[in-house]
Structures are given as C-alpha cells and as structure tokens.
Amino acid sequence: MFKTLITLVVLTSSLSAFAQMSESEKERVKNKMEGTLPEPKAVESKDQYKLHMGLTAGVNSPNGDAGSSAEYGINVGFQPYVPFGLGAEVVTSELDETDIQRTSVLARGTYNFGGDIPVLRSSYLGVTTGPMFVDGNTEWSVGPVAGFDIPLQQQTSNFLSLGLQAKYLWTTDTQDAFSGGLALKYWY
C-alpha cells in the first residue's frame, strides 16, 4: 500500500509540474523526446549507416553452481534503416570452477536512441540470438541486450567509442547467463 501511495504522489507531482510549464518549456521537452526516439526513415548518407567493428571484454555470470568468469569477443554492425541496427558478435568464456568452454555466435537487432541527452543519445536496446557451442554440443540461445557507446571524438565517421554492454542469454540446455562489460568500437 505504501509503494502504491508513493507512486501516486510522484505521478501527481510530475503531472502538476508539467501543467505549470510555459508553452516554450513544453515545446522544448517535446522536441527532446522526439529526438530521443528518432522517426524511422531510410538511410540518406554514409554516416547514417553507422558501420562499426569492435572488441568486448567483461564478466559472464551463469545461473547455477559455476562461478563468474571472463568473457571476451568481437562484434560488427550497421544501421540499415534509421534507427534500427543489425549486427553479429562472437563471444567466448570458460566457466569458472568447470572446464566448460562456451562460445556463442549471435545475431542482434537493436533500436538506437538519439536526441540531445548525453548518454541516452548513444544508447541502444535490442535482442540477440544464435547458436552456442558448449564442449562439442550445439545449443540455442536468445535474450535481450542493452548498452551505450560514447564517442571519444566528436566526428561523424572514423572515430573510436567506449561503452558498456549488458545481455542475458537463455539457453536450451546449459545454464542461462548474464554478461556485462566494456565495448571498444571503431566507427567507419
């Protein structure tokens, strides 16, 4: 009951604050939100393709008795239609306290945010799926992925970005796993 009451108070105060904004402030907020969720459109220039390749390194935390272990991989991607991206990645990890080597070859589809809000404009949400090879056996995995890529230089192409990525993979036979880590990418 207390959580519901707090939620209602927060929502009511937010709505009353919005109602008290001037028309110019409301227009500015509207423009920021429209820019954050880009309108789908065909790619018009080379830099809108957002071609990239990169390296990832992080931690793989499987559910169950195996401990967390290092995970590393490579990835490539592009944006065939604004704001939707397609990509692929190959990641591998050796589960701690076991001799199990997991290597995934994943395809991914993402929605890329935009706008003026610093981290949000470089963020993405999506889904990833593909085969996972575990000690000679092939399994299937699927799960959500989220992350961001902050450019290290303010250019439209030929620059590096550094970001974070998190994903959760459900698998058919072995332990599901959460993984997160750094992503260093080069954008063409």
C-alpha positions as CSV (number, residue, x, y, z in Angstrom):
1,M,0.0,0.0,0.0
2,F,2.9,2.4,0.9
3,K,4.6,1.8,-2.5
4,T,1.3,2.5,-4.3
5,L,0.8,5.7,-2.4
6,I,4.4,6.9,-3.1
7,T,3.9,6.1,-6.8
8,L,0.7,8.1,-7.0
9,V,2.4,11.0,-5.3
10,V,5.3,11.0,-7.7
11,L,3.0,10.8,-10.7
12,T,0.7,13.5,-9.5
13,S,3.6,15.9,-8.8
14,S,5.1,15.2,-12.2
15,L,1.8,16.0,-13.9
16,S,1.3,19.2,-11.9
17,A,4.9,20.3,-12.7
18,F,4.2,19.7,-16.5
19,A,0.9,21.6,-16.2
20,Q,2.8,24.6,-14.8
21,M,5.4,24.8,-17.6
22,S,5.2,27.6,-20.0
23,E,4.5,26.8,-23.7
24,S,8.1,27.3,-24.7
25,E,9.3,24.9,-22.0
26,K,6.7,22.3,-23.1
27,E,7.8,22.6,-26.7
28,R,11.5,22.1,-25.6
29,V,10.6,19.0,-23.7
30,K,8.6,17.7,-26.6
31,N,11.5,18.3,-29.0
32,K,13.9,16.5,-26.7
33,M,11.6,13.4,-26.5
34,E,11.0,13.4,-30.3
35,G,14.8,13.5,-30.8
36,T,15.4,10.7,-28.3
37,L,13.1,8.4,-30.2
38,P,14.1,9.0,-33.8
39,E,11.5,8.8,-36.6
40,P,12.1,5.7,-38.7
41,K,13.4,6.6,-42.2
42,A,15.7,5.4,-44.9
43,V,19.4,5.9,-44.7
44,E,20.3,9.1,-46.6
45,S,24.1,9.3,-46.1
46,K,27.1,7.1,-45.4
47,D,27.5,8.2,-41.8
48,Q,23.9,7.2,-41.0
49,Y,24.8,3.5,-41.7
50,K,26.9,3.6,-38.5
51,L,29.2,0.9,-39.7
52,H,31.4,-0.4,-36.8
53,M,33.5,-3.2,-35.5
54,G,34.7,-3.7,-32.0
55,L,36.0,-5.7,-29.1
56,T,34.2,-6.6,-25.9
57,A,35.6,-7.8,-22.6
58,G,33.7,-8.4,-19.4
59,V,32.2,-10.8,-17.0
60,N,29.9,-13.8,-17.6
61,S,27.8,-14.8,-14.6
62,P,25.9,-18.0,-15.2
63,N,22.9,-19.1,-13.1
64,G,23.7,-22.2,-11.0
65,D,26.9,-23.6,-9.5
66,A,29.5,-22.2,-11.9
67,G,31.2,-19.0,-10.8
68,S,31.6,-15.8,-12.8
69,S,34.3,-15.8,-15.4
70,A,35.9,-13.6,-18.0
71,E,34.2,-13.2,-21.4
72,Y,35.6,-11.6,-24.5
73,G,34.6,-11.3,-28.1
74,I,34.4,-9.3,-31.3
75,N,31.4,-7.6,-32.9
76,V,30.3,-5.9,-36.2
77,G,27.2,-4.0,-37.0
78,F,25.5,-1.3,-39.1
79,Q,22.2,0.6,-39.3
80,P,20.3,-0.4,-42.5
81,Y,17.3,1.8,-41.6
82,V,17.3,4.6,-39.1
83,P,17.1,3.9,-36.0
84,F,17.3,0.1,-36.4
85,G,20.6,-1.7,-36.3
86,L,21.8,-5.2,-37.3
87,G,24.9,-6.9,-36.1
88,A,26.8,-10.0,-35.2
89,E,29.1,-11.0,-32.4
90,V,31.2,-13.9,-31.4
91,V,31.9,-14.2,-27.6
92,T,33.6,-16.9,-25.6
93,S,34.1,-17.7,-21.9
94,E,35.3,-20.6,-19.9
95,L,33.0,-21.1,-16.9
96,D,34.9,-20.7,-13.7
97,E,35.2,-23.8,-11.5
98,T,34.5,-26.0,-14.5
99,D,36.2,-27.0,-17.7
100,I,33.2,-25.9,-19.8
101,Q,34.0,-23.5,-22.7
102,R,31.0,-21.6,-24.1
103,T,31.3,-19.8,-27.5
104,S,28.3,-18.0,-28.9
105,V,27.8,-16.8,-32.5
106,L,25.0,-14.2,-32.1
107,A,22.9,-12.1,-34.5
108,R,21.4,-9.0,-33.0
109,G,18.8,-6.4,-33.8
110,T,18.8,-3.1,-31.9
111,Y,16.8,0.1,-31.6
112,N,19.3,3.1,-31.5
113,F,18.2,6.1,-29.5
114,G,19.1,9.7,-30.4
115,G,18.5,13.3,-29.3
116,D,20.5,15.6,-27.1
117,I,20.6,13.8,-23.7
118,P,24.2,12.8,-23.3
119,V,24.3,9.1,-22.6
120,L,20.8,8.3,-23.9
121,R,21.6,9.6,-27.4
122,S,24.3,6.9,-27.7
123,S,22.2,4.1,-26.2
124,Y,20.5,1.0,-27.7
125,L,18.1,-1.8,-26.7
126,G,17.6,-5.0,-28.6
127,V,17.5,-8.7,-28.9
128,T,20.2,-11.2,-29.7
129,T,20.0,-14.9,-30.7
130,G,22.1,-17.6,-32.2
131,P,23.9,-20.9,-31.6
132,M,26.0,-21.6,-28.5
133,F,28.7,-24.2,-28.7
134,V,29.4,-25.9,-25.4
135,D,32.1,-28.7,-25.4
136,G,31.1,-30.1,-28.8
137,N,27.4,-29.7,-28.3
138,T,25.3,-27.0,-30.1
139,E,22.5,-25.2,-28.2
140,W,20.3,-22.3,-29.0
141,S,20.3,-19.0,-27.0
142,V,18.2,-15.9,-27.1
143,G,18.0,-12.8,-24.9
144,P,17.8,-9.0,-24.5
145,V,20.8,-6.7,-25.0
146,A,21.3,-3.1,-23.9
147,G,24.2,-0.7,-23.9
148,F,25.7,2.6,-24.9
149,D,28.7,3.8,-27.0
150,I,30.2,7.2,-26.0
151,P,32.3,8.6,-28.9
152,L,35.9,9.5,-27.8
153,Q,35.9,12.1,-30.6
154,Q,33.2,14.3,-32.0
155,Q,33.2,13.1,-35.6
156,T,30.6,11.5,-37.9
157,S,32.9,8.8,-39.0
158,N,36.4,7.3,-38.4
159,F,36.4,7.5,-34.6
160,L,36.5,5.3,-31.5
161,S,33.8,4.9,-28.9
162,L,33.9,3.3,-25.5
163,G,30.8,1.9,-23.9
164,L,29.1,-0.7,-21.8
165,Q,27.0,-3.6,-22.8
166,A,24.8,-6.0,-20.9
167,K,22.9,-9.0,-22.1
168,Y,21.0,-12.0,-20.6
169,L,21.0,-15.3,-22.6
170,W,18.5,-18.0,-22.1
171,T,19.9,-21.3,-23.4
172,T,18.3,-24.6,-24.3
173,D,20.3,-27.0,-22.1
174,T,23.1,-25.3,-20.1
175,Q,22.8,-22.6,-17.5
176,D,21.4,-19.2,-18.6
177,A,23.8,-16.3,-18.1
178,F,24.0,-12.6,-17.6
179,S,27.1,-10.9,-19.0
180,G,28.3,-7.3,-19.0
181,G,31.4,-5.5,-19.9
182,L,33.2,-2.9,-21.9
183,A,32.8,-2.4,-25.6
184,L,35.5,-0.6,-27.7
185,K,34.3,0.1,-31.2
186,Y,35.7,1.7,-34.3
187,W,33.1,3.5,-36.5
188,Y,33.6,3.9,-40.2
